């Protein structure tokens, strides 16, 4: 029995060393996995490295996992001493096989705090563990702890300098470097969350972590929120039954509505989001919260907040256009993939959010109306029956006037009608009609079209339930 235990110890030590050497040979490993192999067939290492994929033959796991597990417990009980390098190797092997072992993550926290590990190395280890165990709650918890350390490092103020010149330039360069590092970490974290969500359906842990990252690393960042909403269109189109993915999309839409509504409250136009280049920064609606920036660039821990640029602000469409695009996405998905309840639930949530915002901000003359409340550029436009969409132009009215002017120009000039109307000129310069935001009549028309053309009983049942919801909740 003693020889058997010694053989197992030698075998495990060799496997741990092989795993460590594999990471040294290829630092770009992006996936781990188990190779089904119940018995050892050749006298070779059970660690297989092919391109950027690391595989472990399954026969050695029954020896490897208990050994490193007991080794770490003995260390925590102060019954066995292990140096830092051995702890790094043992915890790495253990967490790749069982990432929900909290003690191993706690040991790595201690190693990180004493400088034996870097945050990037631990984030990389968690990323690899999530390729095999994408729902591991302990891995996501540890990642949030590391990201808090990164935020603390990026937001910590530098030493006070009385000198000017070179000292100020060094401070500015350091702040720029930390800000760029924070944006790289944010981008990489979004990729990790998307990959984990694609590996496990309705991965609540991955989507919750993604929401946490935006709330803590990019609070109020309009550009990041809108980029996330745009990039998620393809993902939800390929996962039409994933409730967690659509819930994340609803979170993004709510956050954009909240941020843009605060901007709209201080803007003269209720339809567009305009920057105020001459305004005093102290009067900004986000000035009261130091972690809340609406310039599309600065984040909670960005050490060098930059002023808002018109390009970033112009990249975010107006609220009616956002809701129009979201409803159009729901329409396309519902018609392309009939019988998915997730799509109908998402449409219900989007329409209720639009209804709530419209009611709170007194947008439009009535909820059943397709046209918004006119502004100073739309004077005289709301009374015309052909105007249906926000930003729309009464082109038939203008063309009819032009035709009448050509046919009876002299008579119209006598009546004072032949003089060009400056309001018509302004409306012509505004271009084609803009998208119509959702409204109750258009939703009823959509439900009727679905019921007329659907062949799926589930699709008809969801459409009827949606119409009943419209009448009972919205139509009151």
NUMIGU-340398 format. One line per field, with one value per residue (C-alpha): residue in one letter; x, y, z. Coordinates in nm, 3 decimals, padded with zeros to 5 digits. Layout:
N
aa <- c(A | ...)
xx <- c(X | ...)
yy <- c(Y | ...)
zz <- c(Z | ...)
This chain:
476
aa <- c(X | X | X | X | X | X | X | X | X | X | X | X | X | X | X | X | X | X | X | X | X | X | X | X | X | X | X | X | X | X | X | X | X | X | X | X | X | X | X | X | X | X | X | X | X | X | X | X | X | X | X | X | X | X | X | X | X | X | X | X | X | X | X | X | X | X | X | X | X | X | X | X | X | X | X | X | X | X | X | X | X | X | X | X | X | X | X | X | X | X | X | X | X | X | X | X | X | X | X | X | X | X | X | X | X | X | X | X | X | X | X | X | X | X | X | X | X | X | X | X | X | X | X | X | X | X | X | X | X | X | X | X | X | X | X | X | X | X | X | X | X | X | X | X | X | X | X | X | X | X | X | X | X | X | X | X | X | X | X | X | X | X | X | X | X | X | X | X | X | X | X | X | X | X | X | X | X | X | X | X | X | X | X | X | X | X | X | X | X | X | X | X | X | X | X | X | X | X | X | X | X | X | X | X | X | X | X | X | X | X | X | X | X | X | X | X | X | X | X | X | X | X | X | X | X | X | X | X | X | X | X | X | X | X | X | X | X | X | X | X | X | X | X | X | X | X | X | X | X | X | X | X | X | X | X | X | X | X | X | X | X | X | X | X | X | X | X | X | X | X | X | X | X | X | X | X | X | X | X | X | X | X | X | X | X | X | X | X | X | X | X | X | X | X | X | X | X | X | X | X | X | X | X | X | X | X | X | X | X | X | X | X | X | X | X | X | X | X | X | X | X | X | X | X | X | X | X | X | X | X | X | X | X | X | X | X | X | X | X | X | X | X | X | X | X | X | X | X | X | X | X | X | X | X | X | X | X | X | X | X | X | X | X | X | X | X | X | X | X | X | X | X | X | X | X | X | X | X | X | X | X | X | X | X | X | X | X | X | X | X | X | X | X | X | X | X | X | X | X | X | X | X | X | X | X | X | X | X | X | X | X | X | X | X | X | X | X | X | X | X | X | X | X | X | X | X | X | X | X | X | X | X | X | X | X | X | X | X | X | X | X | X | X | X | X | X | X | X | X | X | X | X | X | X | X | X | X | X | X | X | X | X | X | X | X | X | X | X | X | X | X | X | X | X | X | X)
xx <- c(00.000 | 00.290 | 00.434 | 00.094 | 00.067 | 00.418 | 00.343 | 00.029 | 00.224 | 00.491 | 00.227 | 00.035 | 00.346 | 00.439 | 00.091 | 00.094 | 00.434 | 00.314 | 00.018 | 00.247 | 00.488 | 00.199 | 00.111 | 00.475 | 00.501 | 00.177 | 00.057 | -00.237 | -00.435 | -00.802 | -00.990 | -00.962 | -01.144 | -01.144 | -01.046 | -01.255 | -00.997 | -01.097 | -00.762 | -00.405 | -00.301 | 00.045 | 00.336 | 00.299 | 00.175 | -00.204 | -00.178 | -00.242 | -00.178 | -00.303 | -00.274 | -00.448 | -00.651 | -00.545 | -00.688 | -00.659 | -00.715 | -00.998 | -00.822 | -00.583 | -00.852 | -00.945 | -00.584 | -00.510 | -00.813 | -00.810 | -00.436 | -00.428 | -00.746 | -00.597 | -00.268 | -00.438 | -00.648 | -00.337 | -00.181 | -00.486 | -00.485 | -00.116 | -00.018 | 00.199 | 00.409 | 00.400 | 00.591 | 00.422 | 00.517 | 00.380 | 00.059 | 00.016 | 00.061 | -00.165 | -00.448 | -00.426 | -00.458 | -00.737 | -00.943 | -00.916 | -01.075 | -01.312 | -01.357 | -01.623 | -01.369 | -01.384 | -01.074 | -00.854 | -00.984 | -00.927 | -00.566 | -00.518 | -00.665 | -00.396 | -00.128 | -00.255 | -00.254 | 00.104 | 00.221 | 00.282 | 00.007 | -00.114 | -00.482 | -00.441 | -00.312 | -00.606 | -00.856 | -00.696 | -00.728 | -01.095 | -01.152 | -01.010 | -01.215 | -01.532 | -01.470 | -01.530 | -01.763 | -01.939 | -02.188 | -01.940 | -02.067 | -01.740 | -01.547 | -01.775 | -01.756 | -01.376 | -01.370 | -01.575 | -01.333 | -01.039 | -01.217 | -01.275 | -00.900 | -00.845 | -01.097 | -00.931 | -00.593 | -00.718 | -00.908 | -00.643 | -00.508 | -00.140 | 00.097 | 00.050 | 00.293 | 00.377 | 00.585 | 00.430 | 00.550 | 00.710 | 00.519 | 00.183 | 00.276 | 00.372 | 00.044 | -00.154 | 00.033 | -00.028 | -00.398 | -00.427 | -00.252 | -00.482 | -00.790 | -00.684 | -00.609 | -00.955 | -01.121 | -00.922 | -01.031 | -01.392 | -01.377 | -01.220 | -01.479 | -01.761 | -01.602 | -01.571 | -01.937 | -02.054 | -01.851 | -01.985 | -02.343 | -02.301 | -02.172 | -02.461 | -02.822 | -02.984 | -02.659 | -02.791 | -02.450 | -02.281 | -02.550 | -02.566 | -02.190 | -02.214 | -02.469 | -02.244 | -01.950 | -02.146 | -02.286 | -01.946 | -01.697 | -01.905 | -02.191 | -02.384 | -02.154 | -02.385 | -02.139 | -02.075 | -02.445 | -02.540 | -02.253 | -02.365 | -02.724 | -02.612 | -02.376 | -02.644 | -02.876 | -02.696 | -02.666 | -03.036 | -03.123 | -02.931 | -03.069 | -03.438 | -03.532 | -03.270 | -03.460 | -03.140 | -03.007 | -03.326 | -03.330 | -02.983 | -03.111 | -03.395 | -03.142 | -02.949 | -03.265 | -03.366 | -03.022 | -03.027 | -03.375 | -03.268 | -02.955 | -03.117 | -03.420 | -03.197 | -03.043 | -03.383 | -03.503 | -03.240 | -03.276 | -03.512 | -03.610 | -03.798 | -03.692 | -03.316 | -03.017 | -02.800 | -02.469 | -02.439 | -02.087 | -02.124 | -02.287 | -02.119 | -01.992 | -02.101 | -02.463 | -02.444 | -02.721 | -02.455 | -02.222 | -02.368 | -02.251 | -01.875 | -01.914 | -02.178 | -02.063 | -02.277 | -02.004 | -01.975 | -01.607 | -01.540 | -01.624 | -01.651 | -01.281 | -01.144 | -00.863 | -00.879 | -01.238 | -01.260 | -01.517 | -01.811 | -01.753 | -02.032 | -01.942 | -02.005 | -02.328 | -02.453 | -02.388 | -02.673 | -03.010 | -03.308 | -03.541 | -03.828 | -03.582 | -03.441 | -03.787 | -03.874 | -03.562 | -03.632 | -03.992 | -03.880 | -03.631 | -03.909 | -04.131 | -03.865 | -03.782 | -04.145 | -04.226 | -03.904 | -03.920 | -04.288 | -04.391 | -04.122 | -04.267 | -03.945 | -03.990 | -04.346 | -04.241 | -03.962 | -04.199 | -04.439 | -04.160 | -04.034 | -04.380 | -04.460 | -04.130 | -04.215 | -04.566 | -04.429 | -04.168 | -04.420 | -04.665 | -04.406 | -04.263 | -04.596 | -04.470 | -04.740 | -05.095 | -05.240 | -05.119 | -05.318 | -05.165 | -04.872 | -04.728 | -04.523 | -04.571 | -04.465 | -04.174 | -04.084 | -03.981 | -04.310 | -04.549 | -04.854 | -04.757 | -04.960 | -05.290 | -05.237 | -05.388 | -05.103 | -04.840 | -04.802 | -04.442 | -04.209 | -03.988 | -04.221 | -04.276 | -04.606 | -04.450 | -04.788 | -04.891 | -04.571 | -04.595 | -04.959 | -04.866 | -04.585 | -04.815 | -05.076 | -04.810 | -04.700 | -05.057 | -05.183 | -04.884 | -05.025 | -05.354 | -05.184 | -04.942 | -05.236 | -05.382 | -05.046 | -05.016 | -04.747 | -04.482 | -04.268 | -04.350 | -04.032 | -04.178 | -04.208 | -03.844 | -03.738 | -03.939 | -03.791 | -03.441 | -03.520 | -03.515 | -03.741 | -03.986 | -03.829 | -03.928 | -04.259 | -04.237 | -04.465 | -04.828 | -05.139 | -05.304 | -04.987 | -04.954 | -05.312 | -05.239 | -04.930 | -05.125 | -05.394 | -05.136 | -04.977 | -05.312 | -05.402 | -05.083 | -04.975 | -04.990 | -04.846 | -05.093 | -04.836 | -04.786 | -05.160 | -05.188 | -04.904 | -05.052 | -05.394 | -05.233 | -05.040 | -05.354 | -05.535 | -05.246 | -05.260 | -05.630 | -05.619 | -05.296 | -05.227 | -05.574 | -05.716)
yy <- c(00.000 | 00.231 | 00.174 | 00.246 | 00.577 | 00.673 | 00.590 | 00.803 | 01.092 | 01.069 | 01.048 | 01.348 | 01.560 | 01.484 | 01.577 | 01.906 | 01.985 | 01.897 | 02.134 | 02.414 | 02.347 | 02.349 | 02.705 | 02.806 | 02.658 | 02.815 | 03.122 | 03.159 | 02.853 | 02.947 | 02.627 | 02.325 | 01.994 | 01.630 | 01.358 | 01.042 | 00.778 | 00.539 | 00.355 | 00.449 | 00.311 | 00.448 | 00.539 | 00.909 | 01.223 | 01.251 | 01.623 | 01.688 | 02.028 | 02.079 | 02.431 | 02.645 | 02.362 | 02.186 | 01.839 | 01.613 | 01.240 | 01.136 | 00.835 | 01.054 | 01.279 | 01.022 | 01.038 | 01.401 | 01.574 | 01.405 | 01.455 | 01.829 | 01.871 | 01.708 | 01.887 | 02.224 | 02.136 | 02.030 | 02.363 | 02.554 | 02.353 | 02.445 | 02.078 | 02.109 | 02.391 | 02.486 | 02.768 | 03.022 | 02.858 | 02.523 | 02.689 | 02.859 | 02.528 | 02.326 | 02.578 | 02.616 | 02.240 | 02.209 | 02.497 | 02.375 | 02.047 | 02.186 | 02.565 | 02.566 | 02.488 | 02.812 | 02.744 | 02.738 | 03.077 | 03.218 | 03.098 | 03.271 | 03.591 | 03.579 | 03.515 | 03.809 | 04.042 | 03.952 | 04.005 | 03.643 | 03.665 | 03.936 | 04.015 | 03.941 | 03.591 | 03.510 | 03.649 | 03.427 | 03.120 | 03.196 | 03.242 | 02.894 | 02.737 | 02.890 | 02.719 | 02.385 | 02.504 | 02.816 | 02.836 | 02.808 | 03.059 | 03.066 | 03.158 | 03.454 | 03.568 | 03.557 | 03.753 | 04.030 | 04.043 | 04.080 | 04.346 | 04.542 | 04.535 | 04.661 | 04.941 | 05.036 | 05.047 | 05.261 | 05.502 | 05.549 | 05.904 | 05.948 | 06.130 | 06.503 | 06.705 | 07.065 | 07.091 | 07.174 | 07.085 | 06.740 | 06.624 | 06.714 | 06.545 | 06.229 | 06.233 | 06.279 | 05.994 | 05.764 | 05.848 | 05.781 | 05.447 | 05.342 | 05.450 | 05.250 | 04.949 | 04.973 | 04.983 | 04.675 | 04.486 | 04.587 | 04.471 | 04.139 | 04.082 | 04.130 | 03.863 | 03.619 | 03.668 | 03.622 | 03.303 | 03.157 | 03.249 | 03.071 | 02.754 | 02.720 | 02.817 | 03.077 | 03.118 | 03.343 | 03.371 | 03.497 | 03.755 | 03.877 | 03.922 | 04.116 | 04.351 | 04.395 | 04.485 | 04.759 | 04.897 | 04.915 | 04.969 | 05.185 | 05.346 | 05.593 | 05.539 | 05.604 | 05.483 | 05.151 | 05.092 | 05.163 | 04.951 | 04.663 | 04.700 | 04.698 | 04.403 | 04.198 | 04.204 | 03.918 | 03.716 | 03.727 | 03.653 | 03.327 | 03.243 | 03.328 | 03.112 | 03.245 | 03.444 | 03.562 | 03.718 | 03.916 | 04.019 | 04.166 | 04.351 | 04.491 | 04.610 | 04.792 | 04.955 | 05.070 | 05.213 | 05.405 | 05.536 | 05.654 | 05.830 | 05.987 | 06.097 | 06.293 | 06.460 | 06.526 | 06.699 | 06.970 | 06.989 | 07.214 | 06.940 | 06.635 | 06.417 | 06.453 | 06.435 | 06.742 | 06.819 | 07.150 | 07.268 | 07.604 | 07.478 | 07.494 | 07.150 | 07.221 | 07.224 | 06.878 | 06.645 | 06.382 | 06.608 | 06.509 | 06.150 | 06.126 | 05.771 | 05.872 | 06.021 | 06.075 | 06.179 | 05.837 | 05.805 | 05.834 | 05.545 | 05.489 | 05.437 | 05.621 | 05.831 | 06.086 | 06.181 | 06.335 | 06.595 | 06.471 | 06.464 | 06.539 | 06.226 | 05.998 | 06.173 | 06.165 | 05.790 | 05.727 | 05.759 | 05.936 | 05.750 | 05.707 | 05.564 | 05.324 | 05.188 | 05.171 | 04.964 | 04.732 | 04.671 | 04.611 | 04.353 | 04.180 | 04.183 | 04.025 | 03.756 | 03.672 | 03.629 | 03.439 | 03.210 | 03.152 | 02.992 | 03.128 | 03.278 | 03.460 | 03.692 | 03.784 | 03.849 | 04.075 | 04.268 | 04.313 | 04.447 | 04.688 | 04.825 | 04.873 | 05.056 | 05.285 | 05.340 | 05.426 | 05.668 | 05.833 | 05.881 | 06.013 | 06.262 | 06.361 | 06.255 | 06.286 | 06.408 | 06.068 | 05.716 | 05.598 | 05.869 | 05.787 | 06.141 | 06.285 | 06.618 | 06.878 | 07.107 | 07.450 | 07.313 | 07.128 | 07.418 | 07.369 | 07.010 | 06.822 | 06.950 | 06.788 | 06.440 | 06.305 | 06.355 | 06.026 | 05.982 | 06.193 | 06.395 | 06.323 | 06.571 | 06.649 | 06.586 | 06.548 | 06.884 | 07.051 | 06.891 | 06.995 | 07.353 | 07.354 | 07.224 | 07.485 | 07.754 | 07.653 | 07.640 | 07.969 | 08.162 | 08.511 | 08.452 | 08.295 | 08.584 | 08.825 | 08.625 | 08.619 | 08.241 | 08.229 | 08.343 | 08.040 | 07.916 | 07.906 | 07.623 | 07.408 | 07.478 | 07.368 | 07.052 | 06.970 | 07.004 | 06.752 | 06.467 | 06.162 | 06.073 | 05.921 | 05.589 | 05.570 | 05.478 | 05.197 | 05.279 | 05.088 | 05.083 | 04.958 | 04.681 | 04.570 | 04.567 | 04.356 | 04.103 | 04.086 | 04.020 | 03.745 | 03.579 | 03.595 | 03.431 | 03.202 | 02.825 | 02.743 | 02.697 | 02.827 | 03.141 | 03.206 | 03.148 | 03.392 | 03.653 | 03.632 | 03.659 | 03.966 | 04.131 | 04.061 | 04.217 | 04.526 | 04.573 | 04.509 | 04.688 | 04.949 | 05.021 | 05.129)
zz <- c(00.000 | 00.074 | -00.272 | -00.425 | -00.241 | -00.343 | -00.705 | -00.695 | -00.545 | -00.812 | -01.083 | -00.953 | -00.912 | -01.272 | -01.397 | -01.204 | -01.349 | -01.701 | -01.666 | -01.552 | -01.841 | -02.088 | -01.986 | -02.017 | -02.367 | -02.486 | -02.293 | -02.535 | -02.426 | -02.462 | -02.371 | -02.144 | -02.146 | -02.045 | -02.292 | -02.237 | -02.156 | -01.872 | -01.868 | -01.938 | -02.276 | -02.330 | -02.109 | -02.172 | -02.001 | -01.970 | -02.055 | -02.423 | -02.582 | -02.937 | -03.074 | -02.807 | -02.650 | -02.330 | -02.262 | -01.958 | -01.997 | -01.769 | -01.614 | -01.414 | -01.262 | -00.994 | -00.870 | -00.938 | -00.784 | -00.437 | -00.407 | -00.473 | -00.268 | 00.042 | -00.012 | -00.002 | 00.303 | 00.495 | 00.410 | 00.533 | 00.856 | 00.903 | 00.899 | 00.590 | 00.453 | 00.085 | -00.079 | -00.302 | -00.630 | -00.516 | -00.401 | -00.739 | -00.924 | -00.692 | -00.689 | -01.067 | -01.119 | -00.864 | -01.002 | -01.360 | -01.245 | -00.980 | -00.996 | -00.723 | -00.450 | -00.251 | -00.042 | -00.352 | -00.466 | -00.116 | -00.123 | -00.457 | -00.309 | -00.043 | -00.306 | -00.509 | -00.208 | -00.120 | -00.479 | -00.579 | -00.842 | -01.078 | -01.137 | -01.509 | -01.435 | -01.210 | -01.460 | -01.723 | -01.500 | -01.437 | -01.809 | -01.877 | -01.598 | -01.745 | -02.079 | -01.903 | -01.625 | -01.764 | -01.477 | -01.189 | -00.928 | -00.730 | -01.042 | -01.115 | -00.752 | -00.763 | -01.088 | -00.929 | -00.639 | -00.879 | -01.081 | -00.761 | -00.704 | -01.058 | -01.003 | -00.677 | -00.846 | -01.133 | -00.910 | -00.643 | -00.652 | -00.717 | -00.482 | -00.452 | -00.658 | -00.590 | -00.906 | -01.237 | -01.585 | -01.593 | -01.288 | -01.441 | -01.767 | -01.583 | -01.394 | -01.716 | -01.886 | -01.589 | -01.580 | -01.952 | -01.913 | -01.629 | -01.823 | -02.128 | -01.908 | -01.754 | -02.096 | -02.207 | -01.898 | -01.961 | -02.323 | -02.228 | -01.956 | -02.207 | -02.429 | -02.139 | -02.045 | -02.404 | -02.443 | -02.117 | -02.211 | -02.543 | -02.377 | -02.130 | -02.211 | -01.984 | -01.792 | -01.516 | -01.347 | -01.664 | -01.742 | -01.382 | -01.387 | -01.711 | -01.556 | -01.252 | -01.476 | -01.651 | -01.327 | -01.158 | -01.441 | -01.677 | -01.484 | -01.697 | -01.995 | -02.291 | -02.552 | -02.380 | -02.317 | -02.677 | -02.813 | -02.594 | -02.713 | -03.076 | -03.038 | -02.861 | -03.164 | -03.334 | -03.013 | -02.926 | -03.289 | -03.255 | -02.906 | -02.929 | -02.628 | -02.388 | -02.125 | -01.956 | -02.277 | -02.333 | -01.968 | -02.018 | -02.323 | -02.113 | -01.858 | -02.131 | -02.262 | -01.913 | -01.850 | -02.179 | -02.107 | -01.764 | -01.889 | -02.194 | -01.993 | -01.760 | -02.063 | -02.218 | -01.903 | -01.955 | -02.333 | -02.525 | -02.771 | -02.645 | -02.937 | -02.966 | -02.741 | -02.797 | -02.624 | -02.446 | -02.525 | -02.351 | -02.034 | -01.699 | -01.588 | -01.235 | -01.352 | -01.502 | -01.377 | -01.303 | -01.110 | -00.777 | -00.821 | -00.879 | -01.013 | -01.266 | -01.596 | -01.905 | -02.146 | -02.306 | -02.212 | -01.841 | -01.610 | -01.238 | -01.197 | -01.497 | -01.355 | -01.638 | -01.727 | -02.072 | -02.183 | -02.387 | -02.760 | -03.008 | -03.203 | -02.905 | -02.816 | -03.174 | -03.192 | -02.947 | -03.122 | -02.971 | -02.739 | -02.988 | -03.237 | -02.976 | -02.899 | -03.268 | -03.339 | -03.047 | -03.152 | -03.510 | -03.383 | -03.189 | -03.497 | -03.716 | -03.461 | -03.383 | -03.750 | -03.826 | -03.520 | -03.435 | -03.109 | -02.874 | -02.558 | -02.476 | -02.774 | -02.675 | -02.315 | -02.436 | -02.663 | -02.373 | -02.154 | -02.424 | -02.498 | -02.130 | -02.081 | -02.372 | -02.238 | -01.894 | -02.028 | -02.257 | -01.973 | -01.729 | -01.976 | -02.136 | -02.475 | -02.746 | -02.727 | -02.650 | -02.621 | -02.917 | -03.134 | -03.356 | -03.349 | -03.062 | -02.897 | -03.158 | -03.083 | -03.212 | -03.554 | -03.598 | -03.552 | -03.764 | -03.843 | -03.587 | -03.723 | -04.063 | -04.097 | -04.310 | -04.042 | -03.855 | -03.745 | -03.533 | -03.757 | -04.048 | -04.332 | -04.501 | -04.844 | -05.016 | -04.876 | -04.997 | -05.341 | -05.372 | -05.283 | -05.535 | -05.808 | -05.732 | -05.736 | -06.085 | -06.222 | -06.079 | -05.962 | -06.032 | -05.854 | -05.556 | -05.526 | -05.513 | -05.226 | -05.052 | -05.080 | -05.344 | -05.099 | -04.996 | -04.653 | -04.441 | -04.234 | -04.546 | -04.628 | -04.283 | -04.309 | -04.649 | -04.510 | -04.238 | -04.489 | -04.507 | -04.231 | -03.924 | -03.768 | -03.586 | -03.217 | -03.101 | -03.026 | -02.924 | -03.271 | -03.438 | -03.180 | -03.244 | -03.616 | -03.557 | -03.349 | -03.616 | -03.888 | -03.680 | -03.615 | -03.984 | -04.103 | -03.817 | -03.848 | -03.508 | -03.222 | -02.974 | -03.182 | -03.187 | -02.814 | -02.740 | -02.975 | -02.809 | -02.465 | -02.580 | -02.715 | -02.389 | -02.200 | -02.424 | -02.358 | -01.984 | -01.891 | -02.158 | -02.291 | -01.955)
